[in-house]
C-alpha cells in the first residue's frame, strides 16, 4: 500500500458518546467515500487495503483511512453511521482532506 492516500479523520464527538445506544450504538463506524472531482459522484473507498468503514473504538478520537486508488487530485467525504447505516450524520465538507465532524 505504498502509493495509498492516507487520511486522518478526527472525530469531534467523543467516542464514548458516539457509541451510546441512543446515538450511533456499539457498531458505529466512520464511512469514507472518494470522488475524482469535488462535485462528482462519490463512492466508498475500494481496492485491496482500502478502509471504506472504520469501527469507532471507545477512547479513540482520531482514525486513519487508506485509499489505495487515491491521488493528490482525489476528493473525500466522511460520516458517522450506526451498524446498519440507518442512523447517519451529515457528510463532512467535501475536501481533499476530510474535516472533523
N, CA, C and O atoms as CSV, one atom per row, in Angstrom:
chain,resi,resn,atom,element,x,y,z
A,1,UNK,N,N,0.819,-1.183,0.000
A,1,UNK,CA,C,0.000,0.000,0.000
A,1,UNK,C,C,0.868,1.254,0.000
A,1,UNK,O,O,0.462,2.280,0.545
A,2,UNK,N,N,2.037,1.192,-0.591
A,2,UNK,CA,C,2.970,2.305,-0.572
A,2,UNK,C,C,2.420,3.541,-1.261
A,2,UNK,O,O,2.746,4.657,-0.857
A,3,UNK,N,N,1.595,3.378,-2.287
A,3,UNK,CA,C,1.067,4.514,-3.020
A,3,UNK,C,C,-0.291,4.972,-2.522
A,3,UNK,O,O,-0.868,5.897,-3.094
A,4,UNK,N,N,-0.816,4.360,-1.481
A,4,UNK,CA,C,-2.139,4.706,-0.971
A,4,UNK,C,C,-2.145,6.103,-0.364
A,4,UNK,O,O,-1.164,6.560,0.222
A,5,UNK,N,N,-3.276,6.755,-0.526
A,5,UNK,CA,C,-3.511,8.020,0.166
A,5,UNK,C,C,-4.013,7.664,1.561
A,5,UNK,O,O,-4.932,6.858,1.705
A,6,UNK,N,N,-3.417,8.259,2.578
A,6,UNK,CA,C,-3.860,8.041,3.954
A,6,UNK,C,C,-4.543,9.310,4.439
A,6,UNK,O,O,-4.029,10.416,4.270
A,7,UNK,N,N,-5.699,9.131,5.038
A,7,UNK,CA,C,-6.483,10.252,5.530
A,7,UNK,C,C,-6.597,10.169,7.043
A,7,UNK,O,O,-6.904,9.107,7.584
A,8,UNK,N,N,-6.355,11.264,7.721
A,8,UNK,CA,C,-6.545,11.332,9.160
A,8,UNK,C,C,-7.934,11.892,9.409
A,8,UNK,O,O,-8.289,12.954,8.898
A,9,UNK,N,N,-8.726,11.162,10.209
A,9,UNK,CA,C,-10.118,11.511,10.442
A,9,UNK,C,C,-10.363,11.781,11.929
A,9,UNK,O,O,-10.681,10.853,12.674
A,10,UNK,N,N,-10.220,13.029,12.373
A,10,UNK,CA,C,-10.534,13.323,13.767
A,10,UNK,C,C,-12.049,13.376,13.953
A,10,UNK,O,O,-12.751,13.973,13.137
A,11,UNK,N,N,-12.549,12.765,15.003
A,11,UNK,CA,C,-13.975,12.785,15.312
A,11,UNK,C,C,-14.175,13.744,16.474
A,11,UNK,O,O,-13.638,13.519,17.558
A,12,UNK,N,N,-14.940,14.810,16.265
A,12,UNK,CA,C,-15.141,15.824,17.304
A,12,UNK,C,C,-15.964,15.308,18.473
A,12,UNK,O,O,-15.709,15.666,19.623
A,13,UNK,N,N,-16.955,14.465,18.182
A,13,UNK,CA,C,-17.799,13.915,19.241
A,13,UNK,C,C,-17.026,12.803,19.938
A,13,UNK,O,O,-16.538,11.895,19.265
A,14,UNK,N,N,-16.897,12.841,21.262
A,14,UNK,CA,C,-16.143,11.778,21.954
A,14,UNK,C,C,-16.689,10.396,21.601
A,14,UNK,O,O,-17.901,10.210,21.494
A,15,UNK,N,N,-15.792,9.432,21.423
A,15,UNK,CA,C,-16.196,8.088,21.016
A,15,UNK,C,C,-17.187,7.470,21.996
A,15,UNK,O,O,-18.087,6.740,21.581
A,16,UNK,N,N,-17.040,7.747,23.272
A,16,UNK,CA,C,-17.975,7.201,24.260
A,16,UNK,C,C,-19.396,7.692,23.988
A,16,UNK,O,O,-20.357,6.955,24.212
A,17,UNK,N,N,-19.538,8.915,23.512
A,17,UNK,CA,C,-20.850,9.462,23.169
A,17,UNK,C,C,-21.367,8.834,21.878
A,17,UNK,O,O,-22.538,8.462,21.798
A,18,UNK,N,N,-20.513,8.714,20.873
A,18,UNK,CA,C,-20.891,8.110,19.593
A,18,UNK,C,C,-21.419,6.697,19.804
A,18,UNK,O,O,-22.366,6.282,19.136
A,19,UNK,N,N,-20.814,5.957,20.727
A,19,UNK,CA,C,-21.156,4.553,20.954
A,19,UNK,C,C,-22.405,4.353,21.810
A,19,UNK,O,O,-22.838,3.214,21.983
A,20,UNK,N,N,-22.994,5.410,22.348
A,20,UNK,CA,C,-24.213,5.275,23.147
A,20,UNK,C,C,-25.352,4.734,22.284
A,20,UNK,O,O,-25.456,5.070,21.104
A,21,UNK,N,N,-26.200,3.900,22.875
A,21,UNK,CA,C,-27.311,3.276,22.144
A,21,UNK,C,C,-28.222,4.311,21.493
A,21,UNK,O,O,-28.738,4.066,20.403
A,22,UNK,N,N,-28.430,5.448,22.122
A,22,UNK,CA,C,-29.300,6.475,21.567
A,22,UNK,C,C,-28.630,7.366,20.543
A,22,UNK,O,O,-29.278,8.232,19.954
A,23,UNK,N,N,-27.356,7.167,20.326
A,23,UNK,CA,C,-26.628,7.980,19.346
A,23,UNK,C,C,-26.383,7.090,18.124
A,23,UNK,O,O,-27.266,6.994,17.272
A,24,UNK,N,N,-25.220,6.432,18.002
A,24,UNK,CA,C,-24.972,5.517,16.875
A,24,UNK,C,C,-24.819,4.070,17.323
A,24,UNK,O,O,-24.893,3.162,16.495
A,25,UNK,N,N,-24.609,3.838,18.607
A,25,UNK,CA,C,-24.581,2.488,19.149
A,25,UNK,C,C,-23.231,1.797,19.040
A,25,UNK,O,O,-22.267,2.336,18.496
A,26,UNK,N,N,-23.200,0.570,19.585
A,26,UNK,CA,C,-21.963,-0.200,19.711
A,26,UNK,C,C,-21.312,-0.535,18.375
A,26,UNK,O,O,-20.098,-0.733,18.341
A,27,UNK,N,N,-22.038,-0.606,17.300
A,27,UNK,CA,C,-21.452,-0.944,15.999
A,27,UNK,C,C,-21.141,0.267,15.137
A,27,UNK,O,O,-21.018,0.143,13.919
A,28,UNK,N,N,-21.012,1.439,15.753
A,28,UNK,CA,C,-20.791,2.673,14.990
A,28,UNK,C,C,-19.515,2.616,14.158
A,28,UNK,O,O,-18.511,2.033,14.565
A,29,UNK,N,N,-19.580,3.235,12.983
A,29,UNK,CA,C,-18.431,3.297,12.080
A,29,UNK,C,C,-18.308,4.694,11.477
A,29,UNK,O,O,-19.257,5.477,11.481
A,30,UNK,N,N,-17.126,4.981,10.963
A,30,UNK,CA,C,-16.897,6.133,10.097
A,30,UNK,C,C,-16.896,5.577,8.677
A,30,UNK,O,O,-16.139,4.654,8.377
A,31,UNK,N,N,-17.736,6.130,7.799
A,31,UNK,CA,C,-17.744,5.731,6.387
A,31,UNK,C,C,-17.000,6.792,5.589
A,31,UNK,O,O,-17.230,7.987,5.775
A,32,UNK,N,N,-16.102,6.358,4.697
A,32,UNK,CA,C,-15.289,7.274,3.905
A,32,UNK,C,C,-15.538,7.011,2.426
A,32,UNK,O,O,-15.516,5.864,1.979
A,33,UNK,N,N,-15.774,8.076,1.674
A,33,UNK,CA,C,-16.001,7.965,0.235
A,33,UNK,C,C,-15.077,8.924,-0.507
A,33,UNK,O,O,-14.592,9.908,0.051
A,34,UNK,N,N,-14.848,8.609,-1.784
A,34,UNK,CA,C,-13.997,9.470,-2.612
A,34,UNK,C,C,-14.651,9.724,-3.956
A,34,UNK,O,O,-15.581,9.027,-4.362
A,35,UNK,N,N,-14.142,10.735,-4.630
A,35,UNK,CA,C,-14.585,11.108,-5.971
A,35,UNK,C,C,-13.399,11.716,-6.705
A,35,UNK,O,O,-12.456,12.212,-6.088
A,36,UNK,N,N,-13.461,11.670,-8.010
A,36,UNK,CA,C,-12.381,12.271,-8.793
A,36,UNK,C,C,-12.545,13.787,-8.928
A,36,UNK,O,O,-11.634,14.472,-9.392
A,37,UNK,N,N,-13.721,14.316,-8.517
A,37,UNK,CA,C,-13.919,15.759,-8.556
A,37,UNK,C,C,-14.761,16.204,-7.370
A,37,UNK,O,O,-15.459,15.397,-6.757
A,38,UNK,N,N,-14.694,17.458,-7.060
A,38,UNK,CA,C,-15.384,17.997,-5.892
A,38,UNK,C,C,-16.896,17.804,-5.963
A,38,UNK,O,O,-17.536,17.565,-4.939
A,39,UNK,N,N,-17.459,17.905,-7.135
A,39,UNK,CA,C,-18.909,17.788,-7.299
A,39,UNK,C,C,-19.308,16.497,-8.003
A,39,UNK,O,O,-20.446,16.357,-8.452
A,40,UNK,N,N,-18.380,15.560,-8.098
A,40,UNK,CA,C,-18.637,14.301,-8.794
A,40,UNK,C,C,-19.439,13.321,-7.967
A,40,UNK,O,O,-19.936,13.653,-6.891
A,41,UNK,N,N,-19.555,12.126,-8.477
A,41,UNK,CA,C,-20.238,11.042,-7.787
A,41,UNK,C,C,-19.268,10.397,-6.802
A,41,UNK,O,O,-18.166,9.992,-7.173
A,42,UNK,N,N,-19.691,10.308,-5.547
A,42,UNK,CA,C,-18.853,9.721,-4.510
A,42,UNK,C,C,-19.204,8.249,-4.327
A,42,UNK,O,O,-20.362,7.853,-4.460
A,43,UNK,N,N,-18.193,7.451,-4.021
A,43,UNK,CA,C,-18.368,6.022,-3.768
A,43,UNK,C,C,-17.449,5.621,-2.622
A,43,UNK,O,O,-16.426,6.258,-2.374
A,44,UNK,N,N,-17.838,4.545,-1.924
A,44,UNK,CA,C,-16.993,4.028,-0.849
A,44,UNK,C,C,-15.591,3.740,-1.372
A,44,UNK,O,O,-15.427,3.334,-2.523
A,45,UNK,N,N,-14.588,3.948,-0.538
A,45,UNK,CA,C,-13.226,3.588,-0.907
A,45,UNK,C,C,-13.215,2.106,-1.268
A,45,UNK,O,O,-13.918,1.307,-0.649
A,46,UNK,N,N,-12.425,1.744,-2.261
A,46,UNK,CA,C,-12.380,0.335,-2.671
A,46,UNK,C,C,-10.964,-0.039,-3.080
A,46,UNK,O,O,-10.102,0.819,-3.267
A,47,UNK,N,N,-10.751,-1.331,-3.213
A,47,UNK,CA,C,-9.443,-1.845,-3.592
A,47,UNK,C,C,-8.768,-2.518,-2.415
A,47,UNK,O,O,-9.124,-2.283,-1.260
A,48,UNK,N,N,-7.803,-3.344,-2.713
A,48,UNK,CA,C,-7.077,-4.075,-1.684
A,48,UNK,C,C,-6.434,-3.108,-0.704
A,48,UNK,O,O,-5.668,-2.230,-1.100
A,49,UNK,N,N,-6.746,-3.271,0.566
A,49,UNK,CA,C,-6.179,-2.416,1.601
A,49,UNK,C,C,-6.984,-1.171,1.900
A,49,UNK,O,O,-6.597,-0.381,2.761
A,50,UNK,N,N,-8.103,-0.974,1.203
A,50,UNK,CA,C,-8.908,0.225,1.450
A,50,UNK,C,C,-9.681,0.086,2.758
A,50,UNK,O,O,-9.910,-1.023,3.240
A,51,UNK,N,N,-10.072,1.204,3.316
A,51,UNK,CA,C,-10.845,1.211,4.554
A,51,UNK,C,C,-12.087,2.089,4.382
A,51,UNK,O,O,-12.116,3.227,4.850
A,52,UNK,N,N,-13.118,1.553,3.705
A,52,UNK,CA,C,-14.330,2.355,3.495
A,52,UNK,C,C,-15.133,2.573,4.771
A,52,UNK,O,O,-15.847,3.569,4.894
A,53,UNK,N,N,-15.021,1.642,5.728
A,53,UNK,CA,C,-15.637,1.843,7.039
A,53,UNK,C,C,-14.608,1.498,8.107
A,53,UNK,O,O,-13.834,0.549,7.989
A,54,UNK,N,N,-14.638,2.313,9.152
A,54,UNK,CA,C,-13.697,2.140,10.257
A,54,UNK,C,C,-14.510,2.079,11.542
A,54,UNK,O,O,-15.239,3.023,11.846
A,55,UNK,N,N,-14.406,1.005,12.296
A,55,UNK,CA,C,-15.163,0.897,13.548
A,55,UNK,C,C,-14.736,1.962,14.559
A,55,UNK,O,O,-13.547,2.228,14.735
A,56,UNK,N,N,-15.726,2.564,15.217
A,56,UNK,CA,C,-15.447,3.500,16.301
A,56,UNK,C,C,-15.059,2.688,17.541
A,56,UNK,O,O,-15.729,1.715,17.888
A,57,UNK,N,N,-13.991,3.089,18.192
A,57,UNK,CA,C,-13.473,2.400,19.373
A,57,UNK,C,C,-13.482,3.384,20.534
A,57,UNK,O,O,-13.019,4.517,20.401
A,58,UNK,N,N,-14.003,2.951,21.659
A,58,UNK,CA,C,-14.048,3.813,22.839
A,58,UNK,C,C,-12.644,4.295,23.193
A,58,UNK,O,O,-11.702,3.504,23.248
A,59,UNK,N,N,-12.513,5.590,23.430
A,59,UNK,CA,C,-11.232,6.175,23.803
A,59,UNK,C,C,-10.391,6.618,22.616
A,59,UNK,O,O,-9.350,7.247,22.805
A,60,UNK,N,N,-10.817,6.307,21.402
A,60,UNK,CA,C,-10.075,6.706,20.203
A,60,UNK,C,C,-10.808,7.862,19.536
A,60,UNK,O,O,-12.002,7.761,19.253
A,61,UNK,N,N,-10.108,8.946,19.285
A,61,UNK,CA,C,-10.743,10.134,18.710
A,61,UNK,C,C,-10.235,10.481,17.314
A,61,UNK,O,O,-10.772,11.379,16.666
A,62,UNK,N,N,-9.204,9.775,16.845
A,62,UNK,CA,C,-8.662,10.008,15.512
A,62,UNK,C,C,-8.495,8.667,14.815
A,62,UNK,O,O,-7.968,7.722,15.401
A,63,UNK,N,N,-8.941,8.582,13.574
A,63,UNK,CA,C,-8.902,7.347,12.796
A,63,UNK,C,C,-8.139,7.600,11.502
A,63,UNK,O,O,-8.016,8.740,11.055
A,64,UNK,N,N,-7.628,6.528,10.906
A,64,UNK,CA,C,-6.887,6.643,9.653
A,64,UNK,C,C,-7.558,5.778,8.604
A,64,UNK,O,O,-7.823,4.598,8.836
A,65,UNK,N,N,-7.833,6.365,7.454
A,65,UNK,CA,C,-8.394,5.633,6.322
A,65,UNK,C,C,-7.320,5.530,5.247
A,65,UNK,O,O,-6.455,6.399,5.134
A,66,UNK,N,N,-7.383,4.465,4.462
A,66,UNK,CA,C,-6.438,4.264,3.364
A,66,UNK,C,C,-7.207,4.154,2.055
A,66,UNK,O,O,-8.193,3.423,1.965
A,67,UNK,N,N,-6.756,4.873,1.052
A,67,UNK,CA,C,-7.350,4.820,-0.283
A,67,UNK,C,C,-6.265,4.407,-1.271
A,67,UNK,O,O,-5.503,5.250,-1.745
A,68,UNK,N,N,-6.191,3.099,-1.589
A,68,UNK,CA,C,-5.123,2.620,-2.474
A,68,UNK,C,C,-5.222,3.176,-3.894
A,68,UNK,O,O,-4.224,3.211,-4.613
A,69,UNK,N,N,-6.398,3.604,-4.297
A,69,UNK,CA,C,-6.564,4.160,-5.640
A,69,UNK,C,C,-6.563,5.675,-5.662
A,69,UNK,O,O,-6.759,6.285,-6.714
A,70,UNK,N,N,-6.345,6.283,-4.513
A,70,UNK,CA,C,-6.408,7.737,-4.426
A,70,UNK,C,C,-5.187,8.426,-5.015
A,70,UNK,O,O,-4.105,7.848,-5.113
A,71,UNK,N,N,-5.392,9.667,-5.401
A,71,UNK,CA,C,-4.310,10.522,-5.900
A,71,UNK,C,C,-4.405,11.864,-5.191
A,71,UNK,O,O,-5.341,12.104,-4.428
A,72,UNK,N,N,-3.458,12.720,-5.439
A,72,UNK,CA,C,-3.498,14.051,-4.831
A,72,UNK,C,C,-4.680,14.867,-5.368
A,72,UNK,O,O,-5.015,15.908,-4.802
A,73,UNK,N,N,-5.309,14.412,-6.442
A,73,UNK,CA,C,-6.466,15.105,-7.013
A,73,UNK,C,C,-7.797,14.525,-6.514
A,73,UNK,O,O,-8.857,15.040,-6.871
A,74,UNK,N,N,-7.762,13.467,-5.696
A,74,UNK,CA,C,-8.997,12.849,-5.187
A,74,UNK,C,C,-9.665,13.744,-4.146
A,74,UNK,O,O,-9.003,14.478,-3.412
A,75,UNK,N,N,-10.994,13.661,-4.104
A,75,UNK,CA,C,-11.794,14.396,-3.125
A,75,UNK,C,C,-12.436,13.388,-2.184
A,75,UNK,O,O,-12.753,12.271,-2.593
A,76,UNK,N,N,-12.632,13.775,-0.923
A,76,UNK,CA,C,-13.123,12.852,0.095
A,76,UNK,C,C,-14.227,13.476,0.928
A,76,UNK,O,O,-14.337,14.695,1.057
A,77,UNK,N,N,-15.048,12.580,1.496
A,77,UNK,CA,C,-16.028,12.973,2.489
A,77,UNK,C,C,-16.202,11.791,3.449
A,77,UNK,O,O,-15.862,10.656,3.116
A,78,UNK,N,N,-16.734,12.072,4.644
A,78,UNK,CA,C,-16.919,11.019,5.647
A,78,UNK,C,C,-18.147,11.340,6.481
A,78,UNK,O,O,-18.595,12.485,6.546
A,79,UNK,N,N,-18.684,10.297,7.121
A,79,UNK,CA,C,-19.797,10.490,8.047
A,79,UNK,C,C,-19.786,9.369,9.082
A,79,UNK,O,O,-19.154,8.329,8.891
A,80,UNK,N,N,-20.498,9.603,10.177
A,80,UNK,CA,C,-20.710,8.578,11.189
A,80,UNK,C,C,-21.977,7.814,10.854
A,80,UNK,O,O,-22.936,8.390,10.340
A,81,UNK,N,N,-21.984,6.503,11.146
A,81,UNK,CA,C,-23.165,5.675,10.899
A,81,UNK,C,C,-23.316,4.656,12.022
A,81,UNK,O,O,-22.346,4.289,12.684
A,82,UNK,N,N,-24.561,4.204,12.223
A,82,UNK,CA,C,-24.753,3.044,13.087
A,82,UNK,C,C,-24.428,1.802,12.264
A,82,UNK,O,O,-24.111,1.913,11.080
A,83,UNK,N,N,-24.504,0.624,12.875
A,83,UNK,CA,C,-24.072,-0.606,12.198
A,83,UNK,C,C,-24.879,-0.936,10.949
A,83,UNK,O,O,-24.369,-1.615,10.058
A,84,UNK,N,N,-26.115,-0.479,10.861
A,84,UNK,CA,C,-26.937,-0.771,9.688
A,84,UNK,C,C,-27.083,0.402,8.743
A,84,UNK,O,O,-27.844,0.321,7.779
A,85,UNK,N,N,-26.373,1.488,8.993
A,85,UNK,CA,C,-26.452,2.717,8.194
A,85,UNK,C,C,-27.873,3.268,8.150
A,85,UNK,O,O,-28.282,3.879,7.163
A,86,UNK,N,N,-28.633,3.043,9.250
A,86,UNK,CA,C,-29.981,3.603,9.330
A,86,UNK,C,C,-29.992,4.920,10.090
A,86,UNK,O,O,-30.913,5.722,9.929
A,87,UNK,N,N,-28.988,5.148,10.906
A,87,UNK,CA,C,-28.800,6.428,11.592
A,87,UNK,C,C,-27.452,6.955,11.151
A,87,UNK,O,O,-26.422,6.326,11.397
A,88,UNK,N,N,-27.453,8.107,10.500
A,88,UNK,CA,C,-26.216,8.646,9.925
A,88,UNK,C,C,-26.081,10.128,10.238
A,88,UNK,O,O,-27.076,10.831,10.418
A,89,UNK,N,N,-24.837,10.593,10.301
A,89,UNK,CA,C,-24.580,12.023,10.448
A,89,UNK,C,C,-24.612,12.654,9.054
A,89,UNK,O,O,-24.723,11.958,8.045
A,90,UNK,N,N,-24.513,13.963,9.022
A,90,UNK,CA,C,-24.322,14.646,7.743
A,90,UNK,C,C,-22.941,14.282,7.224
A,90,UNK,O,O,-22.057,13.915,7.999
A,91,UNK,N,N,-22.757,14.381,5.923
A,91,UNK,CA,C,-21.427,14.187,5.345
A,91,UNK,C,C,-20.544,15.352,5.752
A,91,UNK,O,O,-21.020,16.476,5.911
A,92,UNK,N,N,-19.273,15.087,5.920
A,92,UNK,CA,C,-18.311,16.149,6.184
A,92,UNK,C,C,-18.237,17.046,4.954
A,92,UNK,O,O,-18.784,16.719,3.901
A,93,UNK,N,N,-17.571,18.153,5.094
A,93,UNK,CA,C,-17.303,19.026,3.967
A,93,UNK,C,C,-16.488,18.243,2.944
A,93,UNK,O,O,-15.565,17.515,3.310
A,94,UNK,N,N,-16.825,18.387,1.668
A,94,UNK,CA,C,-16.068,17.711,0.610
A,94,UNK,C,C,-14.743,18.436,0.445
A,94,UNK,O,O,-14.704,19.644,0.213
A,95,UNK,N,N,-13.660,17.680,0.567
A,95,UNK,CA,C,-12.338,18.283,0.531
A,95,UNK,C,C,-11.288,17.255,0.131
A,95,UNK,O,O,-11.594,16.069,0.007
A,96,UNK,N,N,-10.105,17.685,-0.062
A,96,UNK,CA,C,-9.027,16.744,-0.361
A,96,UNK,C,C,-8.522,16.076,0.900
A,96,UNK,O,O,-7.865,15.037,0.835
A,97,UNK,N,N,-8.820,16.660,2.041
A,97,UNK,CA,C,-8.582,16.005,3.332
A,97,UNK,C,C,-9.887,16.130,4.102
A,97,UNK,O,O,-10.525,17.182,4.051
A,98,UNK,N,N,-10.295,15.106,4.801
A,98,UNK,CA,C,-11.596,15.112,5.469
A,98,UNK,C,C,-11.522,15.924,6.755
A,98,UNK,O,O,-10.659,15.692,7.602
A,99,UNK,N,N,-12.437,16.878,6.890
A,99,UNK,CA,C,-12.520,17.668,8.105
A,99,UNK,C,C,-13.212,16.871,9.203
A,99,UNK,O,O,-13.979,15.955,8.907
A,100,UNK,N,N,-12.952,17.206,10.467
A,100,UNK,CA,C,-13.654,16.517,11.551
A,100,UNK,C,C,-15.137,16.828,11.524
A,100,UNK,O,O,-15.553,17.887,11.053
A,101,UNK,N,N,-15.929,15.902,12.031
A,101,UNK,CA,C,-17.378,16.107,12.115
A,101,UNK,C,C,-17.850,15.794,13.506
A,101,UNK,O,O,-19.043,15.902,13.793
